[in-house]
Amino acid sequence: MLAKLIKHETRATSRIFIPLYGALLILTVFTKLVMAIGAPDFFSEAVSNNKAAEIILGISFTLYFVLVVAICVMTLVMIIQRFYKNLFTDEGYLMFSLPVKTWELVCSKLIVGLIWSAVCTIMIFLTFFIFSLGNFSMMELTQAIRSAYSMFYLQTGMELNFFIFEMIIFLLVETVASILMIYAAIAIGQLFNQHRIVAAFGAYIVITIALQIIMSIFMTVFAIGNLENSVLNGSDAITTINWLLNSSTVLNVVMGVGFYYTTLTIMKKRLNLE
């Protein structure tokens, strides 16, 4: 049943995002063509003879940045709106009447939110790649990547692939924890009979402040002590960075689990639909 929920949620949200991503790709390709044909020196100090192309490029890049910001904001709004509207308003009566478990409802929203967050990131990197086409050959790119791998290993003694993997895991866990924190704040907000959105926002602020305090204590007690040990023992910087990265990942896992079970408990025992 979880797969069906994910499929339904993806279809409902794709109506919003597919046109936006299509518009972003078309705008990116158009901007790149104008740059290549009409104003190849747009980013250089060379004086261009094609003022019209420069004006078009200026407008195109402005629209590009506006569209990228709009997509990022829409992704966040979708994560919040779909969870709140589908589960804590009148639509919740229908959702909770389905033969599904509460955790499936939460996980379906979470997974789709992660999917669109990943798509957003991939699309932005894809547009950057399109803009960079023609500035270097694939051979030059391959050589640059190999050089980066070799340099990273020589300076740190660690494989770059392993560090990238750790970074991806950290970003994934942090994204999951951030989404679950939003869900927990919304669930806490619906415990109030009035002004639920304001209460949810207030809960989010309180949770954020509490986490900042916890992180400050963590950094003071553990991280700084580890940094001192690294300096005294002559450890290199990458070891400390790697330790901080993995520690932050574990901390985010703990927080994410806490937010998840907070949301699940409220939905099971204290559900109060509008």
Residue, then its C-alpha position, 0 to 999 in steps of 0.5 A: m500500500l505504501a507504493k500506491l500512496i507514493k505513486h498517488e503523491t508523485r502524480a499529484t505533485s508532478r503536475i506542479f513540478i514537471p512544467l516548472y522543470g520543463a520551463l527551467l530546461i527550455l530557459t537554460v538551453f535558450t540562454k546557452l544558445v544566445m550566449a554561444i551565438g550572440a554574446p560569447d564574451f558576456f562574462s569577460e571584460a571584452v567589449s561586445n558589439n552585440k548589445a541586443a544579445e547582452i540585454i537578452l542574456g541579462i533578462s534570461f539570467t534574471l529569469y533563470f535565477v528567479l525560476v530556480v528560487a521559485i522551484c526551491v521555494m515550491t519544493l519546501v511549500m509542497i512538503i509542508q502543504r501536502f502533509y498538512k492539508n492531506l492529513f490534518t484538514d478535512e482531507g484527513y478524514l478520507m486519508f485516515s479512512l483508507p486501509v493503510k497504517t499511519w506510518e505509511l502515510v507519513c513515509s509516503k509524504l517523506i519519500v516523495g518530498l525527498i524525491w522532489s528535493a533530489v530532483c531539484t538538486i539534480m536539475i540545478f546541477l544539470t543547468f550548470f552543466i549546460f551553461s559550462l558546455g563548450n568551455f572545456s572538452m570531455m578529455e579536459l574534464t576527465q583529466a581535471i577529475r583525475s587530478a582532483y582525485s590524486m591531489f585529494y589522496l596525496q593531501t589527505g590519505m583518503e580516497l575522494n570517493f569515500f569522502i564524497f559518499e560520506m558527504i552524500i550520506f550526511l546531506l541525505v540524513e540532514t534532509v530527512a531530519s529537516i523534513l521530519m522536523i517540519y512534520a513534527a512541528i505541524a503535528i504539534g501545532q494541530l494539538f491546539n484548537q485554534h490558530r494551528i498554523v501559527a502554533a505549528f510555526g511557533a513549535y518549529i521556532v522552539i524546536t530550532i532554538a532547542l536544537q541550536i542549543i544542543m548543537s552548541i553544547f555538542m560542539t563545545v563538549f565533544a568537537i572542541g575537545n576532539l580538535e584539541n586532541s587532533v592538534l596535540n596528536g598531530s592529526d591532519a585536518i581531514t581526520t577532524i573534518n571527517w569526525l565532525l561529518n560523521s558525528s553530525t550524521v549520527l546526531n541527525v539520525v537521532m533527531g530524525v528518529g525523535f521527530y518521526y516518532t513524535t509525529l507518529t505518536i501524535m497522529k495515532k493518539r492525539l489526532n484532532l482534524e479540523 
